[in-house]
Amino acid sequence: MTLQQLKYMIIVAERGSITEAAKELYISQPSLSGAVKEVEKESGITIFNRCRAGVALTKEGMEFLGYARQVVQQMELLESKYVDKKPAKQRFCVSTQHYTFTTNAFVELIQRFGQQRSSACKMHICQAG
């Protein structure tokens, strides 16, 4: 089974309907139904009970879905850490009373050391009254 199939199973369970899940996933209902049957065959269990009103998870299906969600969440964590590689935001926070000398000292600090990173930094000065 594939990661995509696990995502399909999660959406089907959340929607309670293969037809509704197919609409959300922008795939045909027969394709989604086939994917569900393939996962059930490969896993050797019945994950969904089917009826006219939609689908309901079996006891085995609930357990399966718990594991499927864990796998998908772990993959999303991996992707966010290693694939997306967005640089972590750096924060520098200062809290002081509203004194002119503290504001002046902070501005001087930023001017002296902040020039190296000025294109990547945004400065917010908030003063407590």
Disulfide bonds with the S-S distance in Angstrom:
none
